Amino acid sequence: MVQGRVIEGLQALLSASDAEKEAHGIRYTPHEILHQPATWQTTYKICAQRRPELAQFLGHAGIGAEHSACPTVLLVGAGTSDYVGQALAPLLRRLWRCEAWAVPSTDLLTNFDDLVFPDRPYLWISFSRSGESSEGLAVLEAAIERYANARHVLVTCNQTGRMAAVCEKIPERAFVLALDDTANDRGLAMTSSFTNMVVAGHCIAHAFSPEDYSEPFTVLRRAGERFLESAQEVAAVIGQEDFAKACFVGSGVLRAVARESALKLLELTAGKIHAMSESALGLRHGPMSALDGNTLFVSFVSRDRRRRNYELDLLEEVNRKQLGKLRVVVTPEATDRFGALADHVLQLHAPGHALELGDEYRAPVDVMLAQLLGLFCSLRLGLKPDNPSPNGAISRVVSHVNIYP
């Protein structure tokens, strides 16, 4: 019964009975994908309410100061939370005019002294859905203890998590931005938590210029609503195809989208579909050898003309060499050229708005395609999307890691 509904699309999964949802592991994940644009509005309001105190905290941390006094910004997280930081770093560098880099907490835990210098000022922005991961907590506690020059902003979907509790003990050095509980996914894979933490990151980046994010956010939310309609139809069709590999390609900010997309498909299919990601130029340097007739190829095309030219060249090469079983393009603007190069073309569009959605704001929209692909492929493979790891290889919260001094 649910198998038929997979072909019908996301809404059909939501209409399944409670017993069916429980039996097929779709109690949470379909809804957590579908409700994202609505939850972005909630996150935006929370950030707007907290903005004055956040701006004050960032000012005290040195953001907006002369370049010599400006701190280095580290965007810290693991897995999907790391990709949140990767999606935000270019925007922060541009708006704050300071060094801003995404550094995985898993790297910091093992290589602190190689990555952080005790005599420099830092602002750490940590991202964590649960606020309970072993590595995230250990890195945060070590940073607070070892680096007096570091200030911390924690973005979390769990107000009662251990990371939030640690930060709340030192309000002069740490600021907790807790999102609404609706962003705290109950399914294993991070879906709405990823996109909401990115939206929160946009708001943080615009803490000193909130009026400049007002219209981009409206465009983002409306583009997300429209994109869900078209993407779920395409994903349901592709989800019925028998392919064993997938390659996601994006450049600039969209490289982070490609990485998160590959992880979503890998997680939700328990590795039965091997997923990889690359940049448009990086793919030729070896990884292209993995593309064959059993591969889904997805390209996130930039709005930037220069990057788009490289991406079009790659699409033409992939098409010419007949690489990939299916080719999908996500693009700000659909043209006949894309139609000739791809089996499916998904256009980003926000009706009624002249403002175009720049690459730096697109991540929450684009990544929903991979979330949907992961959902439908998981069901086709006989897995349960809410808990698609039948052997327990991965879990919702990574909390069993030994921490060594």
N, C-alpha and C positions, 0 to 999 in steps of 0.2 A: 504493500500500500504506500509506504513512504518512498519506495523506489520510483513509483510513478510520479509522486509529488516532486522529486528531485528535478525531473524534466520540466515540470510546470513552473518551478521557480521558488524563490525565497518565501513569498507570501503563502504558498501552499504548505511549506514546512511549518510555518507559524500556525496554520489552521489545523494541524494534526491534533489528535486527542492527547490529553496528558499522559495516558498510558503509552501511546506511540512515542511521544517525545522522550519519555524515560527509557523505553526499550531501545530506541535508536540513538540515544545520546545527543538529542537536539533540544534539550530543555532550555539551554542558555545561549549557545553560540549563534543561532540564526537571529534571535532577538538582539543580541549584543552587536551584531553587525548592522542590522537595520536601524536601530535607534540612534546611531552615531550623530547625524546632524542635529537632532534634538538635544543631545547631551552636550554638544559643542556650545549651544546657546547658554546652557547652565554654567559651563566652565567659564565662558566669557563674562557672565554676570558676576560670578565669584571673584574673578580676577579684577573686574572693575571696582568691586566693593573693597578689595584689599589693596588696590593700587597706591593710594596715598602713603600707607605705611611701608609698602614694598619699595616705592621710589625713595623714601627716606632711608630705608635700610641700604639700598644699593648705593645711594649717595655717600653714606658713611663708609661703605666698602671701597669707595674710590671710583665708582663708575661715573663717568662724566667729568672727571678731573683732567688736568693736563696729562699729556701722554706719559710723561715720566713718572707720574704718581698713579696711573691707572693700573689696576691689578690684571694679572693673567687670569682669564676665565677658563675653568675646566668644566666640561659637561660630562658628568659621570653616570654610568649605568652599565648594566650587563645585558647582553642579548638584545631583545627588542628595545629595552630602555637605553642602551647604547646608541641604537639607531635613531632614537628620539633626538639625542644630542647631535648626531651627525646631520640630521635634517635641519637643525637650528643654528649650527655654528656659523655658516656664512652670513645669515641675517644679523646675528649678534656682532660679528666683526664689522659689518657695514654700518650698523646703527650706533654702536658704542665706540667704534674706532679704537679697538683694543684687540690684543691677542685673545682668540677664543677657539678652543680645540676640544673635540670629543675624545675622551680617554676612557677606555673600558675599565670599570672597577676591577675586573678580573686581572688586568695588567697591572693596575696600581697595587693590588694586594701582593703580587709577587715581585714587583720592580719599583717600589716606592722611590728609592734613592736615585734611580735613573730618570725619573719623570718629574720629580718635585724637588725644588731647591729651597732650603730652609730660610734663606735671607730675602726671598722675594714675596711680594704681596699676591694673594690669590683670592678669587671668588670661585667657590665650588658650587655648581648647580647640579644637584643629584636628582635622578629620576628613578622612581620605584613604584610599581603598581601596588605591591603588598606592603612595602616597607619592612619586610621580614627576611629578606635573603641574607644568607650567612656572609657572603662576600661584601655586599653593600653595607651591612651593619659594621663589619670589621674595618672596612676602609674608612667609613665615616668616623668611627671612634678613634682610629689611629690618627687621622688627619686633625681631629680636634685636639688630641693630646700632644701631637708632635709639632704642629704648625700654628703657632700663635698668630701669625700674620694672615691666616686664612679665615675668610668669612664664608658662610654656607647658606644656600637656599635649597630647601628640599621640596620637590614637587612629587606628591604621592596621592594615590587613590584610596589610601587607608589612614584616616586620622588617628587610629589607635595602634598603628604599627610601632615596632620597636625603634625604627629610625626616627619617627616623629617624636617619640618620647625622649630620645637622646637630645634632639635639637631643642626641644621645649625647655630643657634644663639650663640652656645657655642663650637666652633671648638676645643678649647683646652681641652674640657672634653668629646666631643662626635664625633663619626665618622659615617657617613651615607654611607652604601653600598646599593645603589639602583640598582635593577636588571632591565633588559630590560622589556619594556611594554608587550611583548609577554607572559611573565610569570604572568601577572596580569589578572587572569581569569575573564571573564565576566559572566560566569555561577555562580549559587549560591554556589555550592560545590567547595572547593579548591582542585584542581587536580595538574595542572602544577606549581602552586604557592608553594604547599607543596614540591614537588620533587626538584624544583629549589632552594628553600631556604635551603633544606638539602645539595644540591651540594655546595651552597655558604658556608654553615657551614663547609663542608669538606675542602674547600679552606682556610677558616679562621683558622681551626685547623692546616693546613699545611703552615701557613703564613711564618714560619721560615724554612720550608723544602719543598718547592714547587716541587722539583724534585721527592720527594717520593710519590706525589699524581698523577704524570703525567700518569703512566701506569695504576694504579687502576681506574683513570677516564676514560681512553680509554676502559678498560674492562667493566666498568659500562655502558658507552654509547652503546657499541655494544651488551652487554647483554640485555639492555633495548629494543633495536630495535628488537632483536630476540624474546624476551619474549612477546612483544606486538603481534607478529604474532600468537603464540600458545595460549596466554592467551585470546585473543579476541574470538577465536574459542570455547574454553572451556566455557567462560563466556556467550556467546550467547546461547549455549546449556543449561547451568544451568539456565539461565535467563528465560527459558520457563517452568521450573519446578515450581510447586505450593508448596512453603514452606513458613512458617510463621516466622521462627527463624533462626538465624545464629550465629555460635560461631567461633571466630578467636583466634588461639593460637600461641604464640611466646614467646621465652625466651631471656633474655639479651636485646640487641638492638632490636631484633625482637618483643619484647613486645610492643614497640612503634608502630611498623608496624601493629600489631594486633589491637591496640587501634584505630589507624587512619582508619584501614580497617572497623572496626565495625561502626565507626562514618560515614564513607562514605556511607555504605549501608543503615544506618538508615536515614541519611539526604536525600539521593536521592530517597528513597521510602516513605518519609514523615511518617516514623515510622510504616508503614504497615508491614514491616519485622523488628521484634525486634532483634537487633544485640548486642552481648556481646563479651568481650575479656578477656583472662586470660593467665597466664603463664602455661607451661606444668605441673609443679608441683602444681601450685595453683588451677587448675581446679578441682582436687579431693576433695578439702576442701570446698565442698558445691555447687559450681557452676555447677558441672557435673549433678546435679539433673535436670537441665533445658534441657538437651539433650533428645530428643525424636524422634519419627519417622517423625517429621515435621521440622527437623533442618538440615541446611547445616553446616557441620563441616570442617573448613579449618585450616590446620597446616602448619606453616612456619618453616621448619626444618633447624637447625643450621649446619654450617660447622664444628663447634667445636665438637670433638668426645664425650666429656663428656656430653655436653648438648644434643647432638643428641641421646645418649643412653636413656636419660629420655624421650625424645620426642617419640622415637620408642616404649618404654614401654607403653606410654599413647595411642598411635595409636593402639597398639595391644589390650589394654584393651577396648577401644572404639569399636573396631571391634568385640572382643569376646562378649561384652555385646549387640552388635547390636544397638548401639546408633547412631542416625543421619540418615537422609534420604539419604544424599549424603556426601561422604568424599573426600576432595581434599587435596593434598600435594604439597607444593612448596619446592623444594629441590635443593641443589647444584649438587647432583649426583643422578640420578635415578637408582634403583636396583630392582631386582625381588621382594625383600621383600616389597618395597613400593607398587608395583603393586598389591600385594595380600591384602594390607590393605586399598587401596583407590580406588575410582571410577575414579578419574582423577589425574594424576601425571604431574606436570609442572616442568621442569628442567631449572635451570639457566645455561646459556652457552654462552660463547663469543668465536666464532670460531677464530682460529689462534693465541690464546694467551695461553701461558703456565701458566701465573699468575692466581690464583684463586681469585674470588671476595669474600673477607672476610665479615663477618656479619656486621662489622662496616660501610661498604659502600653500603650495599644491599638495604636499605630502599626505594630509589627511584624506583627500579625495582619491588620489591615484591608488593608494594602498588597498582601498576597499575591493578592487578587482581581485587581488591575490587572496584576500580573506574569503571572498565568495568562491574562488576557484578551489581553495583548500577545503571549504565546507562541502561542496558538491563532489569533489574527487574523493574525500574521506568517506562519504556515504556510498559512492560507487564501489569503493574497495572493501565495503563491509565493516568499516570502522565506526566508532562513536565520536563525533566531532567534539563533544564536551570533554571527553577523555580518550583521545585517539592513540594513546600509548599503552597497548594491552599488556606489554611485558614490564611496564613500570620504568622504562628507560629514562623518561623525563616526567616531571610533575609540575603542578601549577606554580609552586614556590620552591626554589632551590634553597633548601635549608639544612642539608645534611653534610655540608662541606666542613672538613676539619680545618681549623684556623691555627697557624703556627706563628710563634713570636719571631 
